[in-house]
Amino acid sequence: MANINKIKGRIGILTGGGDVPGLNPAIRGVTIRAINEGYEVIGIKRGWGGMIEIVRDKDFDNSRNFIKLTEDVVNKAGRTGGTFLHSSRTRPTTVPLVNVPEHLKDSYKNDVNDLTADVLKNLDFMGLDYLIPIGGDDTLSYGEHLHQQGFKVIAIPKTMDNDVPGTDYCIGFSTCVTRTLELTNNLRTSAGSHERFLVIEVFGRYAGFSALLPTMAGGADRCLIPEHKFNIDQLTELMVGDRKRNPSNYSVVLVSEGAMFEGQDEMVFSDQETDMFGHKKLGGIGDLVSTKLKDLSPKYNNGNRVNVIAQRLGYLVRSGNPDAIDSIAPMAFGNLALDLILQGDSGKLVILKNGRYSSKEIEITTKKKLVNVEKDYNTERLRPAYKSFDSRPLFIMASE
């Protein structure tokens, strides 16, 4: 590494949680601005996973865990999707014994371990003055924890679900909506050809923005969101009516992965294993809705069954290159993070609020950002509710 006495300071940056388009443009925005301001930028690999695996020995090859970022590296990567720094769902406060790095095994013996003491030592070992984590509420909640421990943190929000509190926009959400519309419209040709219901499962563990916004844009007739438990008979009757009114004799519903039937106590999981944040992997509600729609359809369709095309979009909406907004806004977020560092601020989250870039205190662990059902969701029609767009933010329903 370069002699830190010749630079203003050293900034670390990492990406955690699920990959989304827009992460690399954010890394590029941070790095180029930081270098021009006289800072050195260190990219930490695999999010908090790389942070806990650092070996504090100047002769050890830590290239698997962190690298020095240059303009050449980030310019090339900045045009692409995903994250070239890689990612993980590691949380240093709750590391299972099996995931404790080998060189730390003698220090940690519990079934679940808090490695924060070593994270702070690793930050000091790398000579970092600031850390910029990019992620959703899970990743950023640990960044908030480090800030509370006294380390300087500036956070950048990222998530397909757009549910980080305090900001109208999170990196990845725009591309998610764009891809959902594109893929849904592609699937319409099959649904229309066979005169079926089209059931599409989309992201959204706790918040339904990724189903609500595409539906508002004309991508679907109905949508099911985590914030409102739905009645399957009600949905079936609405879908049959939508199908009859459609000249091609089909109808479409978008189903958030966290949506639940009336009377259902928990979400549908694809398996029971949990990550370090305590989350089980979601998946399967779309298939259950599809089966119920087919079984109930004769009741509302003159005794005739309607078949179903069921599709889980999954990683298709988070792979590939970012759209225009997810190329521009992350660059602005990165530059805003550097503004805060130059001002000596810490414990801040960069945000886009009511069309303006700004920042606020990190409050990831004390707030939730959810769809306001009373205001923005019609529970009788199972679709977005809106009367006026005057003074609404860019994504209409993306504010608390």
C-alpha positions as CSV (number, residue, x, y, z in Angstrom):
1,M,0.0,0.0,0.0
2,A,1.0,3.6,-0.5
3,N,2.4,5.6,2.4
4,I,-0.6,7.0,4.2
5,N,1.4,10.2,5.1
6,K,1.2,11.3,1.5
7,I,-2.6,11.2,1.3
8,K,-5.4,13.0,3.2
9,G,-6.8,9.8,4.4
10,R,-8.0,6.3,3.5
11,I,-11.6,5.4,2.8
12,G,-13.0,1.8,2.8
13,I,-16.0,0.8,0.8
14,L,-18.0,-2.5,0.8
15,T,-21.2,-4.0,-0.6
16,G,-23.3,-6.4,1.4
17,G,-26.5,-8.5,0.9
18,G,-28.0,-9.2,-2.5
19,D,-26.4,-7.9,-5.6
20,V,-28.3,-5.3,-7.7
21,P,-27.5,-3.2,-10.7
22,G,-26.1,0.2,-9.6
23,L,-23.6,-1.0,-7.1
24,N,-20.6,-0.6,-9.4
25,P,-21.6,2.9,-10.5
26,A,-21.8,3.8,-6.7
27,I,-18.3,2.4,-6.1
28,R,-17.1,4.3,-9.1
29,G,-18.7,7.6,-7.9
30,V,-17.0,7.2,-4.5
31,T,-13.6,6.2,-5.8
32,I,-13.1,8.8,-8.5
33,R,-14.2,11.7,-6.3
34,A,-12.2,10.5,-3.4
35,I,-9.0,10.1,-5.4
36,N,-9.5,13.6,-6.9
37,E,-9.9,14.9,-3.3
38,G,-6.6,13.3,-2.3
39,Y,-7.8,10.2,-0.6
40,E,-6.9,6.5,-1.1
41,V,-9.8,4.1,-1.5
42,I,-9.8,0.5,-0.3
43,G,-12.4,-2.0,-1.6
44,I,-13.3,-4.6,1.0
45,K,-14.4,-7.8,-0.7
46,R,-17.5,-9.9,0.2
47,G,-19.0,-7.2,2.4
48,W,-18.7,-7.8,6.1
49,G,-17.4,-11.3,5.2
50,G,-14.1,-9.9,3.9
51,M,-13.9,-7.6,6.9
52,I,-13.9,-10.5,9.5
53,E,-11.4,-12.6,7.4
54,I,-8.6,-10.0,7.3
55,V,-5.3,-11.3,8.8
56,R,-3.5,-8.6,10.7
57,D,0.0,-9.4,9.5
58,K,1.7,-7.0,7.1
59,D,3.4,-9.9,5.3
60,F,0.1,-11.9,4.8
61,D,-1.5,-11.7,1.4
62,N,-4.9,-10.2,2.1
63,S,-5.7,-9.6,-1.6
64,R,-8.7,-12.0,-1.2
65,N,-10.1,-9.6,1.4
66,F,-9.3,-6.1,0.2
67,I,-7.8,-4.2,-2.7
68,K,-6.7,-0.7,-3.5
69,L,-9.1,0.9,-6.0
70,T,-8.0,2.9,-8.9
71,E,-9.8,5.0,-11.6
72,D,-9.0,2.4,-14.2
73,V,-10.5,-0.4,-12.2
74,V,-13.7,1.4,-11.3
75,N,-14.2,3.0,-14.7
76,K,-14.4,-0.4,-16.4
77,A,-16.6,-1.9,-13.7
78,G,-18.8,1.1,-13.4
79,R,-20.7,0.3,-16.6
80,T,-21.7,-3.1,-15.4
81,G,-24.2,-4.7,-13.1
82,G,-23.6,-6.6,-9.8
83,T,-20.7,-5.8,-7.6
84,F,-17.1,-6.5,-8.6
85,L,-16.2,-6.3,-4.9
86,H,-18.5,-9.3,-4.4
87,S,-21.0,-9.7,-1.5
88,S,-22.1,-11.8,1.4
89,R,-24.9,-12.0,4.0
90,T,-22.4,-11.9,6.9
91,R,-23.2,-10.1,10.1
92,P,-20.2,-9.8,12.4
93,T,-22.3,-9.7,15.6
94,T,-23.8,-13.1,14.9
95,V,-21.2,-15.3,13.3
96,P,-21.9,-19.1,13.7
97,L,-18.9,-21.0,15.0
98,V,-18.5,-22.8,11.7
99,N,-18.1,-19.5,9.9
100,V,-15.5,-18.0,12.3
101,P,-12.3,-17.5,10.3
102,E,-9.6,-20.1,11.0
103,H,-7.1,-17.6,12.4
104,L,-9.7,-16.5,15.0
105,K,-10.9,-20.0,16.1
106,D,-8.9,-19.8,19.3
107,S,-10.6,-16.6,20.3
108,Y,-14.2,-17.5,19.7
109,K,-15.9,-20.7,21.1
110,N,-19.6,-19.9,21.3
111,D,-22.2,-21.3,18.9
112,V,-22.8,-17.7,17.8
113,N,-20.1,-15.1,18.2
114,D,-19.7,-11.3,18.1
115,L,-16.5,-10.4,16.1
116,T,-16.9,-6.7,16.4
117,A,-13.7,-6.3,18.4
118,D,-11.7,-7.9,15.6
119,V,-13.6,-5.8,13.0
120,L,-12.5,-2.6,14.8
121,K,-8.9,-3.9,14.9
122,N,-9.0,-4.8,11.2
123,L,-10.2,-1.2,10.4
124,D,-7.3,0.1,12.3
125,F,-4.9,-2.4,10.6
126,M,-6.0,-1.1,7.2
127,G,-5.5,2.5,8.3
128,L,-9.1,3.4,7.4
129,D,-10.4,6.8,8.5
130,Y,-13.9,6.2,7.1
131,L,-16.1,3.3,6.0
132,I,-18.8,3.5,3.3
133,P,-21.1,0.4,3.5
134,I,-23.6,0.0,0.6
135,G,-26.5,-2.2,1.4
136,G,-30.0,-2.7,2.7
137,D,-31.2,-2.5,6.2
138,D,-29.3,-5.7,7.3
139,T,-25.9,-4.5,6.0
140,L,-26.4,-0.9,7.1
141,S,-27.6,-1.9,10.5
142,Y,-24.1,-3.2,11.2
143,G,-22.7,0.0,9.8
144,E,-24.9,1.9,12.3
145,H,-23.5,-0.4,15.0
146,L,-19.9,0.5,14.0
147,H,-20.8,4.2,14.2
148,Q,-22.1,3.7,17.7
149,Q,-18.8,2.0,18.5
150,G,-17.0,5.2,17.5
151,F,-15.9,4.5,13.9
152,K,-16.8,7.0,11.2
153,V,-19.4,5.6,8.8
154,I,-21.3,7.1,5.9
155,A,-24.0,4.7,4.5
156,I,-25.4,4.3,1.0
157,P,-28.9,2.6,0.6
158,K,-29.3,-0.4,-1.7
159,T,-32.1,-2.8,-2.0
160,M,-34.5,-4.1,-4.7
161,D,-37.3,-3.8,-2.2
162,N,-36.7,0.0,-1.7
163,D,-37.4,-0.4,2.0
164,V,-34.5,1.4,3.7
165,P,-36.1,4.0,5.9
166,G,-35.6,7.7,5.2
167,T,-35.0,7.6,1.5
168,D,-37.4,7.5,-1.5
169,Y,-34.9,5.6,-3.6
170,C,-32.5,2.7,-2.9
171,I,-29.9,1.5,-5.5
172,G,-31.4,-1.3,-7.6
173,F,-35.0,-0.5,-7.2
174,S,-35.4,1.4,-10.5
175,T,-33.9,-1.5,-12.5
176,C,-36.1,-4.0,-10.6
177,V,-39.2,-2.1,-11.7
178,T,-37.9,-1.8,-15.2
179,R,-37.1,-5.5,-15.5
180,T,-40.4,-6.5,-13.9
181,L,-42.4,-4.5,-16.4
182,E,-40.3,-5.9,-19.3
183,L,-40.5,-9.5,-18.2
184,T,-44.2,-9.3,-17.4
185,N,-45.0,-7.9,-20.8
186,N,-43.0,-10.7,-22.4
187,L,-44.9,-13.3,-20.5
188,R,-48.2,-11.8,-21.6
189,T,-47.9,-13.4,-25.1
190,S,-48.0,-16.8,-23.5
191,A,-50.8,-15.9,-21.1
192,G,-52.9,-14.5,-23.9
193,S,-52.1,-17.4,-26.3
194,H,-53.5,-19.9,-23.8
195,E,-56.1,-17.6,-22.1
196,R,-54.7,-18.2,-18.7
197,F,-54.1,-16.4,-15.4
198,L,-50.5,-15.1,-15.2
199,V,-49.1,-15.2,-11.6
200,I,-45.7,-13.6,-11.2
201,E,-43.7,-13.7,-7.9
202,V,-41.5,-10.7,-7.3
203,F,-39.2,-9.5,-4.6
204,G,-40.5,-7.9,-1.4
205,R,-40.0,-9.5,2.0
206,Y,-41.7,-6.9,4.2
207,A,-42.5,-4.1,1.8
208,G,-44.6,-4.3,-1.4
209,F,-43.1,-1.5,-3.5
210,S,-41.6,-3.9,-6.1
211,A,-45.1,-5.2,-6.8
212,L,-47.0,-2.0,-6.3
213,L,-45.0,0.3,-8.7
214,P,-45.0,-2.1,-11.7
215,T,-48.8,-2.6,-11.2
216,M,-49.3,1.1,-11.2
217,A,-47.3,1.4,-14.4
218,G,-49.7,-1.0,-16.1
219,G,-47.7,-4.2,-15.6
220,A,-50.5,-6.2,-13.9
221,D,-54.2,-6.1,-13.0
222,R,-53.7,-6.9,-9.3
223,C,-50.9,-7.1,-6.8
224,L,-50.4,-8.8,-3.5
225,I,-48.2,-7.1,-0.9
226,P,-46.8,-8.2,2.5
227,E,-48.5,-5.3,4.3
228,H,-52.0,-6.7,3.7
229,K,-53.1,-10.3,4.0
230,F,-55.3,-11.2,1.1
231,N,-58.5,-13.2,0.6
232,I,-58.0,-15.8,-2.2
233,D,-61.7,-15.8,-3.1
234,Q,-61.6,-12.1,-3.5
235,L,-58.5,-12.3,-5.7
236,T,-60.0,-15.1,-7.8
237,E,-63.2,-13.2,-8.5
238,L,-61.2,-10.1,-9.5
239,M,-58.9,-12.1,-11.8
240,V,-61.8,-13.8,-13.5
241,G,-63.4,-10.4,-14.1
242,D,-60.1,-8.9,-15.4
243,R,-59.8,-11.9,-17.8
244,K,-63.3,-11.5,-19.2
245,R,-62.7,-7.8,-19.9
246,N,-59.4,-8.4,-21.6
247,P,-59.7,-8.9,-25.4
248,S,-57.0,-11.6,-25.2
249,N,-58.8,-13.4,-22.3
250,Y,-56.0,-13.4,-19.7
251,S,-55.2,-11.5,-16.5
252,V,-52.1,-10.8,-14.4
253,V,-51.2,-10.6,-10.7
254,L,-47.9,-9.7,-9.2
255,V,-47.2,-11.4,-5.9
256,S,-44.6,-10.1,-3.4
257,E,-42.5,-13.0,-2.0
258,G,-43.6,-11.9,1.5
259,A,-47.3,-11.8,0.8
260,M,-49.6,-14.0,3.0
261,F,-53.1,-15.4,2.7
262,E,-55.7,-14.4,5.3
263,G,-55.2,-16.6,8.3
264,Q,-51.6,-17.4,7.4
265,D,-49.2,-17.0,10.3
266,E,-45.9,-16.8,8.5
267,M,-44.4,-16.2,5.0
268,V,-43.7,-19.1,2.6
269,F,-40.1,-20.2,2.7
270,S,-38.1,-22.2,0.1
271,D,-36.1,-23.8,3.0
272,Q,-35.8,-23.4,6.7
273,E,-32.1,-22.5,6.9
274,T,-31.5,-18.9,8.2
275,D,-28.7,-16.5,7.4
276,M,-26.7,-14.5,10.0
277,F,-29.5,-11.9,10.1
278,G,-32.0,-14.6,11.0
279,H,-33.8,-14.6,7.6
280,K,-35.1,-17.7,6.0
281,K,-35.0,-17.8,2.2
282,L,-38.4,-16.8,0.8
283,G,-40.1,-18.4,-2.2
284,G,-43.2,-20.3,-3.2
285,I,-46.1,-18.0,-2.4
286,G,-46.6,-17.5,-6.2
287,D,-47.0,-21.3,-6.7
288,L,-49.6,-21.5,-3.8
289,V,-51.6,-18.6,-5.2
290,S,-51.5,-20.3,-8.7
291,T,-52.9,-23.6,-7.4
292,K,-55.7,-21.8,-5.4
293,L,-56.7,-19.6,-8.4
294,K,-57.0,-22.7,-10.6
295,D,-59.0,-24.6,-8.1
296,L,-61.4,-21.7,-7.3
297,S,-61.8,-20.4,-10.8
298,P,-64.9,-22.5,-11.7
299,K,-66.7,-20.9,-8.8
300,Y,-66.5,-17.5,-10.5
301,N,-66.2,-18.6,-14.2
302,N,-69.5,-20.4,-14.9
303,G,-68.0,-23.7,-13.7
304,N,-65.1,-23.6,-16.1
305,R,-61.5,-23.9,-14.8
306,V,-58.9,-21.3,-15.8
307,N,-55.3,-22.7,-16.1
308,V,-52.4,-20.7,-14.8
309,I,-48.9,-19.7,-15.9
310,A,-46.7,-19.2,-12.7
311,Q,-43.3,-17.6,-12.9
312,R,-40.9,-16.5,-10.2
313,L,-38.7,-13.6,-11.6
314,G,-36.1,-13.9,-8.9
315,Y,-32.5,-13.1,-10.0
316,L,-33.7,-12.1,-13.5
317,V,-34.6,-8.6,-12.2
318,R,-31.4,-8.1,-10.3
319,S,-28.9,-9.3,-12.9
320,G,-27.4,-7.5,-15.9
321,N,-26.7,-3.8,-16.4
322,P,-28.3,-1.0,-14.5
323,D,-31.0,1.2,-16.1
324,A,-30.5,5.0,-16.5
325,I,-31.6,5.9,-13.0
326,D,-29.5,3.1,-11.4
327,S,-26.5,4.5,-13.4
328,I,-26.9,8.1,-12.5
329,A,-28.3,8.2,-8.9
330,P,-25.6,5.8,-7.4
331,M,-23.0,8.1,-8.9
332,A,-24.7,11.0,-7.1
333,F,-24.9,9.0,-3.9
334,G,-21.2,8.3,-4.1
335,N,-20.3,12.0,-4.5
336,L,-22.7,13.0,-1.7
337,A,-20.9,10.5,0.6
338,L,-17.6,12.3,-0.2
339,D,-19.2,15.7,0.5
340,L,-20.1,14.4,4.0
341,I,-16.6,13.0,4.6
342,L,-15.1,16.3,3.6
343,Q,-17.4,18.0,6.1
344,G,-16.2,15.7,8.8
345,D,-19.7,14.1,9.2
346,S,-20.3,10.6,10.4
347,G,-23.3,8.3,11.1
348,K,-25.1,9.6,8.1
349,L,-27.2,7.9,5.4
350,V,-27.2,9.5,1.9
351,I,-30.8,9.8,0.6
352,L,-33.0,11.0,-2.2
353,K,-36.1,12.6,-0.7
354,N,-38.8,14.4,-2.7
355,G,-36.5,14.7,-5.7
356,R,-33.6,16.2,-3.8
357,Y,-30.3,14.5,-2.8
358,S,-29.6,14.9,0.9
359,S,-28.5,13.0,4.0
360,K,-29.9,12.1,7.4
361,E,-28.9,10.3,10.6
362,I,-28.7,6.5,10.2
363,E,-31.8,5.0,11.9
364,I,-31.9,1.6,10.3
365,T,-32.5,-0.4,13.5
366,T,-35.3,1.8,14.9
367,K,-37.6,2.3,11.8
368,K,-39.3,0.3,9.1
369,K,-40.2,1.6,5.7
370,L,-43.5,-0.1,4.5
371,V,-46.3,0.6,2.1
372,N,-48.9,2.9,3.7
373,V,-51.9,0.6,3.0
374,E,-54.5,3.1,4.0
375,K,-53.1,5.7,1.7
376,D,-51.6,3.8,-1.2
377,Y,-53.3,0.3,-1.5
378,N,-56.9,-0.4,-2.3
379,T,-57.7,-3.5,-0.3
380,E,-61.0,-4.0,-2.1
381,R,-59.4,-3.9,-5.6
382,L,-56.0,-5.4,-4.6
383,R,-54.1,-2.8,-6.5
384,P,-52.5,0.6,-6.0
385,A,-54.7,3.5,-4.7
386,Y,-54.0,7.0,-6.0
387,K,-56.1,10.2,-6.6
388,S,-53.5,12.9,-7.2
389,F,-49.8,12.9,-8.1
390,D,-49.3,16.5,-7.1
391,S,-46.1,16.9,-5.0
392,R,-45.6,13.1,-4.9
393,P,-41.9,11.9,-5.1
394,L,-40.5,10.3,-8.2
395,F,-41.5,6.7,-7.3
396,I,-45.0,7.9,-6.1
397,M,-45.3,5.5,-3.2
398,A,-41.7,5.2,-2.0
399,S,-42.0,7.6,1.0
400,E,-42.8,6.7,4.5
